[in-house]
């Protein structure tokens, strides 16, 4: 695992962003978006897997530059 940026299925997402899903056998790695406050999903294949944070991103409704824009529409 990759230290502080690796998480197991079922753990709560602390940082929204793009995560690499890495299977324990190292095959079939792919990327997914995970949202802060949700849980990392289990791997369907039944193989052990973990999630590694690749790019952190602020959720649009929490970004200071975008707050209040829904009231202007």
LUMMARSE-353097 format. One line per 2 residues: number of its first residue (from 0); for each residue x, y, z of N, C-alpha, C, O, CB. Coordinates in steps of 0.001 Angstrom, whole numbers, plus 500000, padded with zeros to 6 digits. Glycine has a CB too. Example, Ala and Ser with C-alpha at 12.3 -4.5 7.8 and 13.67 -1.06 7.14 Angstrom:
<sites>
0) 513190,494310,507800,512300,495500,507800,513200,496700,507800,514236,496681,508465,511308,495527,509046 | 512850,497750,507080,513670,498940,507140,512900,500030,507870,513409,501138,508039,514084,499402,505725 .
</sites>
This chain:
<sites>
0) 500833,498812,500000,500000,500000,500000,500870,501240,500000,502076,501185,500241,499056,500005,501204 | 500223,502358,499723,500962,503596,499552,500831,504545,500743,500693,505753,500548,500497,504287,498307 .
2) 500871,504035,501950,500893,504887,503135,499617,505657,503388,498525,505090,503403,502001,505839,503027 | 499766,506973,503590,498641,507822,503974,497600,508016,502876,496522,508541,503155,499152,509152,504397 .
4) 497874,507622,501671,496913,507830,500579,496297,506516,500112,495764,506451,499005,497593,508528,499400 | 496357,505468,500930,495772,504177,500567,494679,503819,501568,494872,503930,502779,496860,503064,500521 .
6) 493526,503388,501048,492365,503117,501890,491721,501796,501495,491791,501379,500339,491343,504261,501788 | 491090,501140,502469,490433,499857,502242,488946,500056,501957,488358,501051,502381,490624,498933,503456 .
8) 488333,499099,501231,486887,499143,501041,486178,499218,502398,486580,498555,503354,486407,497906,500245 | 485131,500022,502469,484372,500182,503698,484805,501369,504536,484027,501860,505354,484481,498951,504509 .
10) 486039,501845,504348,486476,503032,505083,485752,504256,504547,485337,504284,503388,488010,503219,504977 | 485600,505273,505398,484960,506525,504989,485951,507368,504188,487119,507492,504557,484445,507316,506227 .
12) 485471,507942,503093,486296,508817,502253,486502,510128,502999,485534,510787,503377,485632,509065,500848 | 487759,510508,503213,488080,511749,503925,488319,512909,502970,488135,514068,503339,489306,511549,504802 .
14) 488729,512599,501738,489050,513630,500750,488416,513248,499412,488681,512167,498887,490598,513808,500602 | 487579,514132,498860,487013,513886,497538,488128,513925,496498,489082,514692,496625,485909,514926,497203 .
16) 487998,513092,495472,488995,513113,494420,488960,511878,493546,488026,511077,493592,490349,513262,495012 | 490001,511751,492752,490175,510607,491860,491084,509614,492578,492164,509970,493050,490776,511039,490459 .
18) 490632,508367,492651,491384,507307,493314,491692,506189,492329,490861,505848,491486,490604,506759,494525 | 492885,505621,492438,493220,504405,491706,492756,503225,492540,493006,503171,493744,494754,504317,491399 .
20) 492080,502281,491902,491688,501039,492564,492767,500025,492203,492948,499685,491033,490229,500547,492121 | 493474,499550,493206,494616,498660,492995,494300,497310,493617,494117,497205,494830,495924,499258,493601 .
22) 494235,496276,492783,494007,494920,493288,495317,494388,493863,496402,494736,493399,493468,493975,492158 | 495195,493546,494874,496383,493016,495535,497312,492287,494572,498523,492243,494793,495978,492085,496650 .
24) 496763,491719,493514,497607,491022,492541,498224,491996,491532,498994,491582,490666,496790,489953,491805 | 497887,493296,491641,498480,494314,490771,497873,494406,489389,498316,495222,488580,499918,494057,490632 .
26) 496873,493594,489094,496257,493594,487759,494999,494451,487746,494386,494687,488787,495921,492157,487315 | 494623,494909,486570,493358,495606,486333,493162,496856,487192,492072,497079,487719,492224,494666,486576 .
28) 494205,497670,487336,494077,498929,488060,493279,499913,487215,493476,500002,486003,495471,499512,488414 | 492371,500656,487862,491569,501664,487152,491283,502809,488111,491593,502717,489299,490232,501051,486596 .
30) 490693,503889,487602,490431,505067,488417,488938,505298,488618,488129,505004,487739,491060,506289,487782 | 488581,505833,489798,487199,506161,490125,487168,507485,490883,488183,507924,491424,486537,505027,490963 .
32) 486000,508114,490915,485783,509312,491726,485120,508890,493027,484137,508149,493016,484912,510370,490966 | 485655,509360,494145,485066,509093,495452,484804,510425,496140,485600,511357,496027,485994,508184,496319 .
34) 483680,510511,496855,483228,511759,497462,483362,511697,498976,482995,510705,499606,481775,512054,497068 | 483892,512765,499548,484066,512891,500995,482766,512551,501730,481688,513017,501360,484528,514316,501359 .
36) 482891,511733,502772,481736,511352,503582,481110,510038,503175,480422,509413,503982,480708,512414,503517 | 481328,509601,501947,480822,508296,501504,481829,507217,501912,482885,507525,502465,480582,508278,499948 .
38) 481498,505956,501640,482404,504852,501948,483015,504314,500658,482374,504319,499607,481662,503724,502710 | 484266,503849,500748,484884,503182,499605,484141,501871,499375,483902,501131,500330,486422,502935,499842 .
40) 483771,501564,498133,482991,500351,497862,483853,499089,497851,485072,499163,497696,482272,500485,496531 | 483211,497929,498017,483950,496668,497906,484284,496378,496447,483635,496898,495539,483137,495501,498512 .
42) 485291,495553,496232,485653,495136,494874,484737,493989,494458,484578,493021,495201,487161,494707,494792 | 484147,494093,493295,483224,493052,492810,483909,491729,492547,483312,490665,492707,482544,493511,491548 .
44) 485170,491800,492143,485881,490580,491761,486119,489650,492948,486453,488479,492769,487206,490934,491119 | 485943,490183,494171,486204,489374,495353,487680,489349,495719,488051,488826,496770,485709,487966,495134 .
46) 488529,489916,494852,489953,489995,495147,490183,491150,496111,489418,492114,496136,490790,490174,493846 | 491231,491045,496891,491591,492150,497768,491948,493374,496930,492581,493254,495881,492767,491759,498693 .
48) 491544,494532,497392,491847,495768,496678,491952,496897,497684,491429,496811,498795,490768,496080,495605 | 492638,497962,497277,492672,499173,498075,492594,500371,497131,492756,500235,495919,493957,499231,498959 .
50) 492346,501536,497704,492181,502775,496946,493342,503702,497271,493676,503893,498440,490816,503459,497267 | 493954,504276,496252,495053,505226,496438,494648,506572,495862,494260,506665,494697,496362,504714,495770 .
52) 494738,507604,496671,494388,508944,496227,495367,509391,495154,496580,509398,495361,494382,509936,497409 | 494819,509765,494004,495653,510222,492899,495590,511744,492784,496626,512405,492713,495211,509562,491578 .
54) 494375,512300,492765,494175,513746,492684,493049,514145,493625,491911,513707,493457,493859,514188,491226 | 493365,514983,494624,492327,515503,495511,491586,516619,494778,492174,517327,493961,492936,516022,496863 .
56) 490309,516771,495069,489505,517824,494435,488404,518249,495401,487796,517414,496071,488895,517333,493076 | 488157,519545,495464,487078,520064,496289,485764,519853,495559,485657,520155,494371,487294,521564,496622 .
58) 484768,519340,496257,483446,519161,495673,482906,520545,495309,483084,521485,496084,482478,518409,496661 | 482263,520697,494173,481837,522001,493652,481014,522808,494651,481228,524013,494786,481036,521806,492392 .
60) 480085,522176,495349,479234,522930,496266,479965,523378,497531,479399,524121,498333,478039,522098,496646 | 481205,522944,497721,481991,523360,498885,483093,524357,498528,483771,524867,499419,482604,522145,499551 .
62) 483279,524637,497258,484354,525544,496840,483936,526993,497070,482840,527396,496682,484716,525318,495349 | 484819,527780,497707,484519,529178,498034,484161,530011,496809,483297,530882,496903,485699,529804,498734 .
64) 484791,529773,495673,484523,530551,494461,483159,530240,493850,482669,531003,493017,485604,530294,493436 | 482547,529140,494250,481279,528724,493656,480102,528844,494615,478964,528613,494207,481386,527307,493173 .
66) 480330,529187,495835,479243,529285,496812,478271,530379,496407,478668,531472,496002,479798,529559,498225 | 477006,530065,496523,475960,531044,496223,475567,531107,494769,474649,531853,494425,476396,532385,496654 .
68) 476220,530358,493894,475885,530442,492473,474507,529880,492173,473872,530307,491208,476919,529710,491651 | 474016,528919,492986,472695,528345,492731,471604,529379,492922,470538,529253,492320,472445,527150,493643 .
70) 471834,530399,493742,470830,531449,493978,470741,532410,492805,469740,533110,492657,471157,532224,495255 | 471771,532455,491967,471788,533383,490837,471189,532798,489562,470990,533530,488593,473196,533819,490565 .
72) 470900,531511,489539,470401,530900,488310,468985,531311,487994,468427,530876,486986,470476,529409,488407 .
</sites>
